[in-house]
Amino acid sequence: MDDRVREHAEVLVDWSARVEAGDQVVMDVAEGAHDLAVAVAAELGKRDATLLTTYGSSEVGRAFLRAGDADREFAHSEPELAMLEAADVYLRVGGGRNTTALADVDGDRRQKARTATTATREARMDSDWVSTVHPTRSLAQQAGMAHEEYQDFVYDAVLRDWESLADEMANMKDVLDAGSEVRIEAERTDLTMSIEDRTAVNSAASVAYDSHNLPSGEVFTAPHATEGEVFFDVPMTIDARRVKDVSLTFEDGEVVDFAAEQGEEAIENVLDTDEGARRLGELGIGMNRGIDRFTDSILFDEKMGDTVHLALGRAYDACLPEGESGNDSAVHVDMITDVSENSRLLVDGEVVQRNGTFRWEEGFESA
Amino acid sequence: MDDRVREHAEVLVDWSARVEAGDQVVMDVAEGAHDLAVAVAAELGKRDATLLTTYGSSEVGRAFLRAGDADREFAHSEPELAMLEAADVYLRVGGGRNTTALADVDGDRRQKARTATTATREARMDSDWVSTVHPTRSLAQQAGMAHEEYQDFVYDAVLRDWESLADEMANMKDVLDAGSEVRIEAERTDLTMSIEDRTAVNSAASVAYDSHNLPSGEVFTAPHATEGEVFFDVPMTIDARRVKDVSLTFEDGEVVDFAAEQGEEAIENVLDTDEGARRLGELGIGMNRGIDRFTDSILFDEKMGDTVHLALGRAYDACLPEGESGNDSAVHVDMITDVSENSRLLVDGEVVQRNGTFRWEEGFESA
């Protein structure tokens, strides 16, 4: 076994999920993630946790979802709910054999099944859950990379010194927590937004930081009152459609104009979902320098160093004052912009990042 | 997909497990059984059951079992117990990638883990559980067969007209239920045993018949007061040791002498386990003519038509009068003899089977 698989398992179990002796662990294993699952099982055994392994197969899911009449009703699984309610830790070990395995499952039916399984989804979220991926050939293909090349990419992103990255991200969180206004200047971009009374999340890939993805490596908050223009130069996939070079214009916090070089219709559909879809739900600063390229996977792309992302739609409660709810929407669509060149990120008029270099880093130039 | 995979799934869901709308189903999928699992998921969806899929991976199990110090303690998984208690139906879809995947797990540790998980095992037995296998290359190899050849073998055994086989087996059950004494005559064999007050089980591969294996196809009971000699000419594996041509001599129900051409020590170990290991726990009549050869797998071998098997050790409660317990032992070791030639099976002095042909079949000669 590749040593990195073992190290990935250790990071997942210790840093991310903080597994302790006696913890009741459920691990969900995707079709192609067997090797990582074996490594995780060994780590859990060493730590005297218990283990139940579920099979997160898209193809089994597809067969189950497609079966039956058009008017078939769905219900959650009681054994699954009981299982999740008894779990302390839930580990999702992703990495299938085909990222489009569910392509021929009717969208309405998928939505129906999703609605019927709200209880199990909520029970999962109530556990200390962490989601990661094993670098399968299918994910390499989606990233447009060779398999070995993609393995290197994933392990560079996952096998960080998380303790020290968390410390560095704490600087960014402190700046955002203390600040009132963020301004982003970049190519075709001059955007201001308020972060008054908002709390930033130091998403350091650990349940101890309220962060549930491995890798992570971003600091995010919930902006409002957005004004100005922003240009997203990182290509992405929205609803299975390729989207490129998107510009949005905001007035009074709402999108009033938009354009895209490619996939403009997909953006239009997002904006038309509901009222909240026209407002921002998230401002995120990517700080994981182990991620050095875009791979068309939001798990990695939005964490990449020298990037900033904004999401249209739903805001996370963790960023809001206790009891207050932020922007609400059925969607949360992240869009990313590269800030490695000709860019400045300002908080209350002070430059925090210029051309990808933060104020606390060597080589930072304030003016 | 091979049509036979779909048919296998249908037999499992309808005939064996009797799944109905609203049933809460848990399916355990071995590493190599993905295709059958997909087919079963489709059948369950059609029947409006719910589905939770667990991953029955020997390699994940091995990693978990081997981890940690020598004095590591084991405990059952609470999520697994809760899951099983909420399940109506439990389907085990076997078929791994290596039948010896657990070869380097220490026996004492395995026993310790087994003891610690009694609660989950009992919860599983309390559901309508059925165990079957997908014909993997690993199982083909254990059977000494080519993969396609083994697929044909498995589907011939599984895709029977179970309704009509169950009817035929009912004849055998009636004879045994009415009878007091069974006598087996064959090469180097003349054995009598009492079946007074015993009830035979028509093991027709369905929970409706208290039968939990697919394939099945045997009628079995719990004999006692065994006298005489028996010779088992079918090779088998006991505790990973090859055993061949075993003879046992019984007096007053107990083994008083034994010999084996190969693996005599394995037989000796079995007999020395405890007091009950020297007495019979089962007499079974194989009646599945879809099974036409021995494949070193007890799931198939003991069901083969024209065979009789006897087990040393534990008897099944289903064969005993209510409240009475039969032969008790930590072991239950089946041994098989071919009765297709030069043999007679008699109940109360009347011939029921001669040279593999039953009384109710064409070509039967009573004398």
Interface residues (C-beta under 8 A of the other chain):
Chain A: G22 Q24 V26 V29 E31 H34 A37 V38 A39 A41 A42 E43 L44 G45 K46 D48 T50 L51 L52 T53 T54 Y55 S57 E59 V60 G61 R62 A63 F64 L65 R66 A67 G68 R72 E73 A75 H76 S77 E78 P79 E80 L81 A82 M83 L84 E85 A86 A87
Chain B: G22 Q24 V26 V29 E31 H34 A37 V38 A39 A41 A42 E43 L44 G45 K46 D48 T50 L51 L52 T53 T54 Y55 S57 E59 V60 G61 R62 A63 F64 L65 R66 A67 G68 R72 E73 A75 H76 S77 E78 P79 E80 L81 A82 M83 L84 E85 A86 A87
